[in-house]
Amino acid sequence: MLSTDGITTVFGKPAIRQGEPGPEALADAAAPQKRLVELAYATPWTGECSCAAWIEEAFVRLGYGHVDGDAFELCRKYLGLDDLAELKVGMAVGVEHHPYGAQGLTYGHIGLYIGDGKILDCADDRVRCAPLALWLSIYGAMDDPRWGWLDHLALGRVKPEL
């Protein structure tokens, strides 16, 4: 996947994306954000190629309604930020395309930022936790990762219904 320069992918994107300072820490998150992280950990694997369904299920469990779409659609509709200083706990992080299979080329991939430089996603045969910098490097091989609030609901600013 590396180009001959050794620092970019064959798609022209940075091969290693440094975990620049800025993403919100879990300890600094509001109660609804922390609750979403708890619910995401408790949401089981939803099946092969169902990363968007897993995030949607975690969001439904939070009690703020249903968001529907595949990873590509969610990225297009809700994920427009790319500054790590704006990345908050509970935001979806995704790419519209990635080169790791036909599904990835068509639908991309999406995960949930859980604070402290970590991301949860549903892939392969499990829900997994990964370092954010690694996730951004791997899935950002083809498209630039972006993040945002699903349904434009900024969890850090809503009153907790918990």
N, C-alpha and C positions, 0 to 999 in steps of 0.2 A: 504494500500500500504506500510505501515511501517513494517519493520522487528521487531523482539522482542527487538533489541538493541535501537530502537527509533531514530536512527540517519541515518540509511540507508533504502533504499526501499527493497522490497522483491526481487528485481532484483540485489541487491548489490551495487547500486549507491547511492551517498549522497542524503539524503532527502531534505536538504536545501543547496542551492548553494549560497554562499555569493557573493555579488556584489563587488568583489575585485577591488581595484583601477586599472585603466588602460584603459577602453574603451574610445574612442575618444568622446569629447563633440561636439555637433552640431556647436557651435561657432568656433571651430578649424578646421572644415571641409572645403574642397575646394568647389568652385562654382558648379561643376558637382555633387558632393555628396549632397549638399544642394538642388539642383534642383531635384534630384531623390527623396528626402524626400518629397518635395512639390508635385511631381507627384504621389507618393505613396498615400499620403493623398487624392488626387483627383481621384485615381483609384477606381471605385466602386467594391463591392463584386462581385466575378465572379462565385458564385454558391457553392453548397455543395461539400466538399472534393476537393476544387480547389485552395488550397494555392499556389501551384507552378504556376498555370495559372495566379493568381493575381500578383505575383512577376514578372513573365515574361511580363505581360502587362505593369506594371509600368516601367520596363526596356526598352521595345519597345518605350514607350512614351518619353523616354529620348533621343532616336534617335541613339543609338549605335548598333542597330540590334536586332535580335530575338534569344533568348536562349530557347531551348525546352527540356522538360522532366518533369517527375513527381518529387515529393519531394525526393524520394529515389534516383533517378538518378542524380538529381542536387547535393545532398549531396555527393554521390560517386565521381562525376566528378569534383566538384569545392570547396567543403568545407573540408579543411584539417587542419585548425588551431584550437587550443584549449586554447591558452594563451590569457586571456582577454586584456593584454597590446597590442595585435595585432588586436583587434577588432576595425574596423573603420566604420564611418557613411557610409551607403550604402551597407555594406556587408550583404550577406544572412547568416542567422543563422538557422541551422536545425538539425534534428535527422532522422536517417534512419528508426527507428521504435519507436512507443510509444504504451502504453497499453490501450488507450482510444477508442477502437473500431477496427473492422476488417480492415478498411481502414488505420488506424494508424499503425497497426501491419505489414501491407504489404508495405505501401508507406511512412510512417513517416510523418513529418510535417516540414514546412519551413516558416520563417518570414524574416523581413528586419530590421536591426539595424538602428535606426534613431537618435542616439546620446543621450547624457545625461541619459544613463542607461535605455533607453526605446526601445521597439521593436513593430513593426506593423506586424500584420498577418491577414490572411483571414481565418476565422473559424466560425463554426456554421452558423449564418445567417447575418454576418457583417464583416467589417474590424474593427479590434480592436487594441487598444494601451495598452501595458502591461509593467510593470517594468521588466527589463531584468532579474534580480535575480529570480523573481517569475517564469517567462517563463522558464528559465534554470532549475529550480527546478521541475516544473511540467512536462515538456517534456523530461527532463533528467532522468526520473524515471527508464528507461529501457536501453537507449543508451546515451553515452556521446554526448552532443551537440557540434557541430563544426561550424566554420564560414569560409567565404572566398568570393572572388570577383566572381560574375557570369561571365562566359566567360573569366575568368582570366583578366578582365579589371579593373585595379586599378584606380578607379575614382579620387582618390586624386592626381594622376600623369598625367591625360590626359588634353589636352588643351580644355577649354570650347568651345562648339559649340553653346552656348545658346544665 
